[in-house]
């Protein structure tokens, strides 16, 4: 199973100059937990719920702080749409991340979260498929479990 087959192609984006409050509203409106930050068409970073919590906990004002001052950008991991789901899950675990931008030809074409992988795996295994993708399902569920343990530690 390839990441491109389960990714969300409708990626919500922000610019580095947007405020954290604007990004939080976007996330709430669309029921999502991350927004990709683009500087022009170039991937600059990602803002997750955790970034917003960290900003507020540190005393930052989400209405005046721009995302460029708190987005995740170090070691930003991406994969292309032809990446095997099991490889993407392994990268997410090794870097302790829950959201993975999908980039093809230098352009962001989608995003996948560990929640997406878990949902897909559960449907794959319980959906009555004649030949479920057990290996990819196992990798996705194992990644979710490992990330949960890391977060709880």
C-alpha positions in Angstrom: 0.0 0.0 0.0 1.3 3.4 -1.0 1.0 6.6 1.1 -0.6 8.3 -1.9 -3.6 5.9 -1.7 -4.6 7.1 1.8 -3.3 10.7 2.0 -5.6 13.7 2.2 -5.0 15.7 -1.0 -6.9 18.8 0.3 -4.0 20.1 2.4 -4.8 23.1 4.6 -2.0 25.7 4.5 -0.8 28.8 6.2 1.8 31.4 5.5 4.7 32.1 7.9 3.1 35.5 8.7 -0.3 34.0 9.8 -1.0 34.1 13.5 -1.3 31.0 15.6 -4.9 32.1 16.4 -5.7 32.1 12.6 -4.2 28.6 12.2 -6.1 27.4 15.3 -9.4 28.6 13.8 -8.6 26.9 10.5 -7.9 23.7 12.3 -11.1 23.9 14.2 -13.2 24.8 11.1 -11.9 21.7 9.2 -11.6 19.3 12.1 -7.9 18.8 11.6 -4.9 18.7 13.9 -2.2 20.2 11.7 -1.7 22.9 9.0 1.2 22.9 6.5 3.2 26.2 6.3 4.1 27.3 2.8 6.4 30.2 2.0 5.2 30.8 -1.5 5.0 27.3 -2.9 7.9 26.1 -0.8 7.3 23.9 2.3 8.5 25.9 5.3 7.1 23.9 8.2 4.0 22.5 9.9 1.9 23.7 12.8 0.3 21.1 15.0 -2.0 21.2 18.0 1.1 20.5 20.1 2.8 23.6 18.7 -0.2 25.7 19.7 -0.3 24.2 23.2 3.4 24.8 23.6 3.1 28.5 22.6 0.2 29.1 25.0 1.9 27.2 27.9 5.1 29.3 27.4 3.0 32.5 27.7 2.9 33.4 24.1 0.0 35.3 22.6 -1.6 33.3 19.7 -3.2 36.5 18.3 0.1 38.3 17.9 2.6 35.4 17.4 3.2 34.4 13.8 3.6 30.8 12.9 7.2 31.3 11.7 8.1 31.8 15.4 6.8 28.5 16.6 6.1 26.1 13.8 7.9 22.8 13.5 10.6 23.1 10.9 13.7 21.3 12.2 14.1 17.9 10.7 10.8 18.3 8.8 10.2 14.8 7.4 8.4 14.4 4.1 7.8 11.4 1.8 6.5 11.2 -1.8 3.2 9.6 -2.7 4.9 6.4 -3.9 6.4 5.7 -0.5 5.2 2.4 1.0 2.9 2.9 4.0 5.1 0.7 6.2 8.1 2.9 5.4 6.2 6.1 6.2 5.0 4.6 9.4 8.6 3.6 10.3 9.8 7.2 9.7 7.0 8.6 11.8 8.0 6.4 14.7 11.7 7.1 14.4 11.2 10.8 14.4 8.3 10.7 16.9 5.9 12.6 14.6 2.1 12.2 13.9 1.7 14.2 10.7 3.6 13.6 7.5 3.5 16.0 4.5 3.5 14.3 1.1 5.7 16.0 -1.5 6.0 15.2 -5.2 8.2 17.2 -7.5 8.8 19.8 -4.8 5.1 20.5 -4.3 3.0 19.5 -1.3 0.3 17.1 -2.7 -1.1 15.7 0.5 -0.8 14.9 4.2 -1.2 11.7 6.2 -1.5 11.4 10.0 -1.0 8.4 12.2 -4.8 8.6 12.8 -5.4 8.2 9.1 -3.1 5.2 9.1 -4.9 3.6 12.0 -8.3 4.2 10.5 -7.2 2.7 7.2 -5.7 -0.3 8.9 -8.8 -1.0 11.0 -11.0 -0.7 7.9 -8.6 -2.9 5.9 -8.6 -5.7 8.5 -12.3 -5.6 9.3 -13.8 -4.6 6.0 -14.3 -8.1 4.6 -11.6 -7.7 1.9 -10.7 -11.0 0.3 -7.0 -10.2 0.5 -6.4 -7.5 3.2 -3.0 -5.8 3.2 -1.9 -7.4 6.5 1.7 -6.2 6.4 0.8 -2.6 5.8 -2.0 -2.7 8.3 0.3 -4.2 10.9 2.9 -1.5 10.3 0.4 1.3 10.6 -1.1 -0.1 13.9 2.3 -0.8 15.3 3.5 2.7 14.5 0.4 4.2 16.2 1.0 2.0 19.3 4.7 3.0 19.5 3.9 6.7 19.1 1.3 6.5 21.8 3.8 4.9 24.2 6.4 7.6 23.4 3.9 10.3 24.0 2.8 8.8 27.3 6.3 8.3 28.6 
